[in-house]
């Protein structure tokens, strides 16, 4: 019996891969030229409304918008020509005057009313003349009542984060994670997740996960990326933050 070579009739795996670009190009051309027959129209008819609902309408329903109890102007308080009671030679040093570290290294965060009253101690003679400050002096200073601030960066209880490790040891600027608030005259709207109760700043301002600035979201992936960039890959394990 005579053996015949059928190699030309049975294409090899390599030849299949080499033909793939041509087949792919032919398939795309068919999708474009015959959208109804290929199913492209039906695919887009399902995809586009899903993206609209998932990325635009759903976030609008998921997050509520709330204003802070009173407005606070960082721009005003960081201007040494307007407020000379806040000490510090640099902008960051003046930030630390109110957002300081305790002796044990923990971060104070938002200052309490006692800290504010170091300057705003007389309700009859307030510093400044804005409506927000008038409300602050009348409703909180005069009543010695703490302001129920809405915290943009409040983390779940199982998350441990050391600010002093980043700011003091890592010499990172505050605006790297929180943005530059030194020039802001109005506090941003607080957007609260109706299900979790946390701010949108924790997940990310864009539900798709897309970000432009480093402070657009506070996810573990962002921390890991920064650690990797700075050569600290060994600190990227989940248990570093999640106890």
Secondary structure, 3 states (H helix, E strand, C coil): CCCCCCCCCCCCHHHHHHHHHHHHHHHHHHHHHCHHHHCHHHHHHHHHHHHHHHHHHHHHHHEEEECCCCCCCHHHHCCCCCCCCCCCCCHHHHHHHHCCECCCCCECCCCCHHHHCCCCCCCCCCCCCCHHHHHHHHHHHCCCCCCCCCCCCCCCCCECCCHHHHHHHCCCCCHHHHCCCCCCCCCCCEEEECCCCCEHHHHCCCCCCCCCCCCCCCCHHHHHHHHHHCCCHHHCCHHHCEC
